[in-house]
Amino acid sequence: MRPIKEIILHCTATPEGRPVTVAEIDAWHRARGWSGIGYHRVVHLDGTVEDGRPIEKIGAHVAGHNTGTVGLVYVGGVTKDGVTPKDTRTNAQKASLEKDIIALRDRFDIKKISGHNEYAAKACPSFDASAEYDWLVDGRSQGFAPSTDPILNRGDRGPAVARWIEALAAWRRMIGHAWPPTGDVFDHTIETITIEFQKTRGIVADGKVGPQTEDEMARTLAGQAPYQAKPENNDEPDVAAAVAKMRAALADLRAA
């Protein structure tokens, strides 16, 4: 068995929601003059994982980085127009990718996970693979770590993040959005959805989860209006102070 030190993530660069078979990918790669499919594992829309090129054989998925690596590809990676890069992974694909990465890590003692776009001027796999999966391996950047800060933000993971993701999922179900998020990792997707929520409540939209954002989520799930939308919660203007400030400014102008 050849030594494997790194997992490299890819997408098939096919339209969101379109199924792709291993045989199709194999045909595409043979048309390029290769011996067959260049990826070792293929993750389908429903989370099913199929073998591609035998893992004991060197792949053909990243020029100059095929030796010592294994190529994992998920079906999708662009919008339905077939052009615009997009992280189209379904929840099932995300779960299967993580499970397969862990299995490969444990089997080969892998300490590095990368995306194709880290080695070539490409969008593939249409998300930041290193940022999302660094926490699964040793010897790279800090990646996702258990959160001990009361403020949750991108890069955190753990029970507190899982609770926030559950709240986001409940909110998304309330507004009729499909594919609610799951898991315990505060990644780019969770940050984006958090910002979306914050905007709907009229609070600072920074993607971070502190007391104000948590309070607004509790109010949302209870069917209550945003805190600042209630007149009694808005600060009364200090008219006297404003008049005094204006008079002082006028006096300064006269003295000038």
C-alpha angles and dihedrals in degrees: 000000000000118000114258120198104163143038117214119198124216142171126218089234090229126138119284112271096013114127117229126192129217087241091058093051090046090053092049092052094045088053086060090057096259123137091246143302110355098206123082099208132027122200112203129208093264092050096258111147121211132185118248120175110007107269092231089064125077110257132227104224109103122033109238094006106071097100112086094008139098122215120222118186130187122204111252131025103159135066122262090271086070092232115070116079113239137163096245098167113144119222088255091054092049091051093047094047092053092046093049093046091053092048092050092044092054094043097050103021090242116188103180134062121182143166126239088244090066090067103033140032092260137114091227123153087022094226138063101270096180093051093048100045106028090101089066095063140043129234101045135082120318091264118170114357134178108278118243096160116095087225111075119208143152112311096037127113137175142076095319090054091046090054091050092048090051089053091049090050091052090050092049090051089051091056094043099253118153126223099035112202122261137185136055102273121106097214134156092282093054091046091053093049090047091054089049090053093047091052092053089055096046096241132124106301102212100128092244123122115223135144095292094051092045091049091050090050091052090050091048095051089047090054094247128143121251112285094242091049090073112086093217090060095054117094115252111242113250097233095175092053091048092051091048091050091050092049091050090051091050090050090052090051092051091049093050 
